[in-house]
Amino acid sequence: MNAQGVWFGLFVVVAYFVFTDKNVAAAFYYVIELVNAKIKQRWWWMTQNPENPVVKYFMWRRNMKLAKNLKKYFDEKNK
């Protein structure tokens, strides 16, 4: 038996329980939602954590642009 047969068998067993019992279907739905939320949480943490050097560089670049614009604004305002 190959891996495709094992996955198909597992899918059939899960589908049987989901279609026959309403509580199993609800639990399956909630588990899928929980996994989805955890994936989104990990993704957000990887893209927003300032300990990440790439994120740190993007923050530095954004702040340098803001500083340049503010310096230009205040220099023009003081003339």
LINPEMO-V985144 format. One line per field, one symbol per residue. burial: b if it has 24 or more other ideal C-beta (glycine too) atoms within 12 Angstrom, else e. A space follows every 50 residues. Layout:
burial=???
//
This chain:
burial=eeeeeeeeeeeeeeeeeeeeeeeeeeeeeeeeeeeeeeeeeeeeeeeeee eeeeeeeeeeeeeeeeeeeeeeeeeeeee
//
